[in-house]
Amino acid sequence: MSNVEFKIIAYLGRTPNFETEVKLRDKGDGVIYIQEWNISSEKAKPTDSQLNALETEATKLLNNEKADTKRRKEYLSWQDQMEMIYKDQKNGTTTYKDHCDKVRSDNPKE
């Protein structure tokens, strides 16, 4: 996702459907703009200055998305996680919790 998308998410307070509700386009020079805003009944189309004011929040959302992506890669499969949980309960260990804590501490969110 582009930073413009995260600004729109911050503006709306939710993730819109970027195929039907909000369509973005690139002018060919790397500048992304809102081509269509099909949710005016929910909230008016934001101005450039309104979106630019959300830069900090959009950056935070972007960084958290990157952390989530890394976390998903580092967590084991659901089968391996279930096996860890079973063995922890059987053996009185905390392997699963320790694994989750490490993944989270290695990939902190803002």
C-alpha positions as CSV (number, residue, x, y, z in Angstrom):
1,M,0.0,0.0,0.0
2,S,1.1,3.5,-0.7
3,N,1.3,6.3,2.0
4,V,-1.7,7.9,0.3
5,E,-3.7,4.8,1.0
6,F,-2.7,4.9,4.7
7,K,-3.7,8.6,4.9
8,I,-7.1,7.7,3.5
9,I,-7.4,4.9,6.1
10,A,-6.5,7.3,8.8
11,Y,-9.0,9.9,7.4
12,L,-11.9,7.4,7.3
13,G,-11.0,5.4,10.4
14,R,-11.3,2.2,8.4
15,T,-9.9,0.5,5.3
16,P,-12.1,1.3,2.3
17,N,-12.4,-1.0,-0.8
18,F,-9.8,0.6,-3.1
19,E,-11.4,-1.0,-6.1
20,T,-15.0,0.3,-5.7
21,E,-15.2,3.0,-2.9
22,V,-11.9,4.9,-3.4
23,K,-10.0,4.6,-6.7
24,L,-6.5,5.9,-6.8
25,R,-4.4,6.6,-9.9
26,D,-0.8,7.5,-10.6
27,K,-0.3,10.4,-13.0
28,G,2.8,8.6,-14.4
29,D,5.2,10.7,-12.4
30,G,4.8,8.8,-9.1
31,V,2.2,11.2,-7.7
32,I,-0.9,9.2,-6.6
33,Y,-4.2,11.0,-6.5
34,I,-7.8,10.1,-5.7
35,Q,-9.5,9.5,-9.1
36,E,-12.9,8.5,-7.6
37,W,-14.4,9.0,-4.2
38,N,-17.6,6.9,-4.0
39,I,-18.3,7.2,-0.3
40,S,-19.4,10.9,-0.1
41,S,-22.4,9.8,1.9
42,E,-20.1,8.6,4.6
43,K,-17.5,11.3,4.5
44,A,-16.6,14.1,2.1
45,K,-13.6,13.6,-0.2
46,P,-10.5,14.9,1.7
47,T,-8.5,17.8,0.4
48,D,-4.7,17.4,-0.1
49,S,-4.1,19.5,3.0
50,Q,-6.4,17.2,5.1
51,L,-4.5,14.2,3.9
52,N,-1.1,15.8,4.4
53,A,-2.1,16.6,8.0
54,L,-2.4,12.8,8.5
55,E,1.2,12.1,7.6
56,T,2.3,11.0,11.1
57,E,-0.7,8.7,11.6
58,A,-0.3,7.3,8.1
59,T,3.4,6.6,8.8
60,K,2.4,4.8,12.0
61,L,-0.1,2.7,10.2
62,L,2.4,1.8,7.5
63,N,5.1,0.9,10.1
64,N,2.6,-1.3,11.9
65,E,1.6,-3.0,8.7
66,K,5.3,-3.8,8.1
67,A,5.6,-5.3,11.6
68,D,2.4,-7.4,11.0
69,T,3.8,-8.7,7.8
70,K,7.1,-9.7,9.4
71,R,5.3,-11.3,12.3
72,R,3.1,-13.4,10.0
73,K,6.3,-14.7,8.4
74,E,8.0,-15.5,11.7
75,Y,5.0,-17.2,13.4
76,L,5.0,-20.9,12.7
77,S,2.2,-22.7,10.9
78,W,-1.0,-23.1,12.8
79,Q,-0.2,-26.9,13.1
80,D,3.1,-26.2,14.7
81,Q,1.5,-23.7,17.0
82,M,-1.1,-26.2,18.1
83,E,1.6,-28.8,18.7
84,M,3.5,-26.3,20.9
85,I,0.4,-25.5,22.9
86,Y,-0.4,-29.2,23.4
87,K,3.2,-29.9,24.5
88,D,3.2,-26.9,26.8
89,Q,0.0,-28.1,28.5
90,K,1.3,-31.6,28.7
91,N,4.7,-30.7,30.0
92,G,4.0,-27.5,32.0
93,T,6.2,-25.5,29.7
94,T,5.8,-22.1,28.1
95,T,7.4,-22.7,24.6
96,Y,4.4,-21.3,22.7
97,K,4.2,-18.1,24.8
98,D,7.9,-17.6,24.6
99,H,7.9,-18.0,20.9
100,C,5.0,-15.4,20.5
101,D,6.7,-13.0,22.9
102,K,9.9,-13.2,20.9
103,V,8.2,-12.6,17.5
104,R,6.4,-9.6,19.0
105,S,9.5,-8.2,20.7
106,D,11.5,-8.6,17.5
107,N,8.8,-6.8,15.5
108,P,7.3,-4.1,17.8
109,K,4.4,-1.9,16.8
110,E,4.2,1.8,17.4
